[in-house]
């Protein structure tokens, strides 16, 4: 996965030391890449909330991803058993 950009960034409320931030994301668009066969471009809308449920950030991000079952194979490294 590679981030291609952020857009529509908004900071509607402040964040303070000690706040806990939660996020929720939703896919708003997906398409095949026009310049890179075998990958897709996905746009995700994300909202971050503080512990009171107040939105503290909203943004859209665009990412390049491999479609399901199309990621390149990477061998699993051997585990060191200590023997």
C-alpha positions as CSV (number, residue, x, y, z in Angstrom):
1,X,0.0,0.0,0.0
2,X,1.2,3.5,-0.7
3,X,-0.4,6.8,0.3
4,X,-0.9,9.0,-2.7
5,X,-2.3,12.1,-1.0
6,X,-4.5,13.7,1.6
7,X,-7.4,16.1,0.8
8,X,-10.1,18.0,2.6
9,X,-8.3,18.0,5.9
10,X,-10.3,19.7,8.7
11,X,-9.6,20.1,12.4
12,X,-13.0,21.0,13.9
13,X,-11.9,20.7,17.6
14,X,-8.7,20.8,19.5
15,X,-6.8,17.8,20.8
16,X,-5.2,17.9,24.2
17,X,-2.4,15.9,26.0
18,X,-4.0,12.8,27.4
19,X,-6.8,12.6,24.9
20,X,-7.5,9.2,23.4
21,X,-8.3,9.3,19.7
22,X,-10.4,6.8,17.8
23,X,-11.0,6.7,14.1
24,X,-13.6,5.5,11.7
25,X,-13.0,5.1,7.9
26,X,-15.2,4.5,4.9
27,X,-14.3,3.7,1.3
28,X,-15.9,6.4,-0.9
29,X,-14.3,5.4,-4.2
30,X,-12.3,2.6,-5.8
31,X,-11.0,2.1,-9.3
32,X,-8.2,0.3,-11.2
33,X,-5.0,2.4,-11.7
34,X,-4.7,3.8,-15.2
35,X,-0.9,3.8,-15.1
36,X,-0.1,0.7,-13.1
37,X,-1.8,-2.5,-14.2
38,X,-2.6,-4.9,-11.3
39,X,-3.2,-2.2,-8.6
40,X,-6.1,-0.1,-7.6
41,X,-6.7,3.4,-6.3
42,X,-8.9,3.7,-3.3
43,X,-10.2,6.9,-1.7
44,X,-11.1,6.7,2.0
45,X,-12.9,9.2,4.2
46,X,-11.7,9.2,7.8
47,X,-13.0,10.9,11.0
48,X,-11.0,11.0,14.2
49,X,-12.9,11.3,17.5
50,X,-11.7,12.1,21.1
51,X,-12.9,10.1,24.1
52,X,-16.1,12.2,24.3
53,X,-17.0,11.3,20.7
54,X,-16.3,14.8,19.4
55,X,-14.8,14.9,15.9
56,X,-11.3,16.3,16.0
57,X,-10.1,15.6,12.5
58,X,-11.7,14.7,9.1
59,X,-9.9,14.0,5.9
60,X,-9.9,12.0,2.7
61,X,-6.8,10.0,1.7
62,X,-6.1,8.2,-1.6
63,X,-4.0,5.0,-1.5
64,X,-2.7,2.6,-4.0
65,X,-3.4,-1.0,-3.1
66,X,-3.2,-4.5,-4.6
67,X,-6.6,-6.0,-5.3
68,X,-7.5,-9.1,-3.3
69,X,-5.4,-12.1,-4.3
70,X,-3.1,-10.0,-6.5
71,X,-0.3,-9.0,-4.0
72,X,3.2,-10.2,-4.9
73,X,4.3,-13.3,-3.2
74,X,6.9,-12.8,-0.5
75,X,8.5,-15.8,1.1
76,X,8.0,-16.2,4.8
77,X,11.3,-15.8,6.7
78,X,12.5,-18.9,8.6
79,X,12.0,-18.7,12.3
80,X,15.1,-19.1,14.5
81,X,14.3,-22.0,16.8
82,X,17.4,-21.4,19.0
83,X,18.7,-24.9,18.3
